[in-house]
Amino acid sequence: MTYEMKFEALSSSTRRAVFERLRAGGRSVGALAEGLPVSRPAVSQHLKVLKDAGLVSERRDGVRRIYSIDRQGVSDMRDYFDRFWDDALDSYKRSLEGSDG
């Protein structure tokens, strides 16, 4: 999955809310939908986008599907931000070193 897909998936406030609810552990669509201002089918659609972006995984538990955060997908985003931050700090350091001369 591309970083763009991951960022796009998290651009929706509803998807971010669903994603954040998964921090506590795996949950069914019904449990995720409780208290959200959208229907269960809408939550399912948001989960599909998150799953397609590699941020959420699913497993079957009888007739239910349990959704969880995909740790590898989150790790990939963290790696991206770590590289971004390292590049920004290197650029800043070079600009400071260049202004001393």
C-alpha positions as CSV (number, residue, x, y, z in Angstrom):
1,M,0.0,0.0,0.0
2,T,1.2,3.5,-0.7
3,Y,1.5,6.1,1.9
4,E,-0.9,8.2,0.0
5,M,-3.6,5.5,0.4
6,K,-2.9,5.4,4.2
7,F,-3.1,9.1,4.6
8,E,-6.2,9.3,2.4
9,A,-7.9,6.6,4.5
10,L,-7.3,8.6,7.6
11,S,-8.4,11.8,6.1
12,S,-12.1,11.1,7.1
13,S,-13.0,12.1,10.7
14,T,-15.3,9.0,10.9
15,R,-12.5,6.7,9.7
16,R,-10.2,8.2,12.3
17,A,-12.8,7.7,15.0
18,V,-13.2,4.0,13.9
19,F,-9.4,3.6,13.8
20,E,-9.0,5.1,17.2
21,R,-11.6,2.8,18.7
22,L,-9.5,-0.1,17.6
23,R,-6.6,1.0,19.8
24,A,-8.4,-0.8,22.7
25,G,-8.3,-4.1,20.7
26,G,-10.3,-6.0,18.1
27,R,-13.9,-5.2,17.8
28,S,-16.9,-6.1,15.6
29,V,-18.7,-3.7,13.3
30,G,-21.6,-3.4,15.8
31,A,-19.3,-2.6,18.7
32,L,-17.4,0.0,16.5
33,A,-20.7,1.6,15.4
34,E,-22.0,2.1,18.9
35,G,-22.1,5.8,19.6
36,L,-21.0,6.9,16.1
37,P,-23.3,9.1,14.1
38,V,-23.3,6.7,11.2
39,S,-25.0,3.4,10.5
40,R,-23.4,-0.1,10.8
41,P,-23.2,-0.4,7.0
42,A,-21.4,2.9,6.8
43,V,-18.9,1.7,9.4
44,S,-18.4,-1.4,7.3
45,Q,-17.6,0.8,4.3
46,H,-15.1,2.8,6.4
47,L,-13.5,-0.4,7.6
48,K,-13.1,-1.5,4.0
49,V,-11.2,1.7,3.1
50,L,-9.0,1.2,6.2
51,K,-8.4,-2.4,5.3
52,D,-7.6,-1.7,1.7
53,A,-5.1,0.9,2.9
54,G,-3.4,-1.7,5.0
55,L,-4.3,-0.1,8.4
56,V,-6.9,-2.6,9.6
57,S,-7.0,-6.4,9.4
58,E,-10.0,-8.7,10.0
59,R,-10.5,-12.2,11.2
60,R,-13.6,-14.3,11.4
61,D,-15.0,-15.3,14.8
62,G,-18.0,-17.6,13.9
63,V,-20.3,-15.4,11.9
64,R,-18.8,-12.1,13.0
65,R,-15.7,-10.4,11.7
66,I,-13.4,-8.8,14.2
67,Y,-11.4,-5.9,13.1
68,S,-8.0,-4.9,14.5
69,I,-5.3,-2.4,13.8
70,D,-2.7,-3.8,11.3
71,R,0.5,-3.1,13.2
72,Q,2.6,-3.4,10.0
73,G,0.6,-0.7,8.3
74,V,1.0,1.6,11.3
75,S,4.7,0.7,11.4
76,D,5.1,1.6,7.7
77,M,3.5,5.1,8.4
78,R,5.8,5.6,11.4
79,D,8.9,4.7,9.2
80,Y,7.7,7.3,6.7
81,F,7.4,10.0,9.4
82,D,10.8,9.0,10.9
83,R,12.5,9.4,7.5
84,F,10.6,12.7,6.9
85,W,11.7,14.0,10.3
86,D,15.3,12.9,9.8
87,D,15.4,14.6,6.4
88,A,14.0,17.8,7.8
89,L,16.5,17.8,10.7
90,D,19.4,17.2,8.3
91,S,18.2,20.0,6.0
92,Y,18.0,22.3,9.0
93,K,21.4,21.3,10.2
94,R,22.9,22.0,6.7
95,S,21.2,25.4,6.6
96,L,22.7,26.3,10.0
97,E,26.1,25.1,9.0
98,G,25.9,27.1,5.8
99,S,25.0,30.3,7.6
100,D,28.1,30.3,9.8
101,G,30.5,30.9,6.9
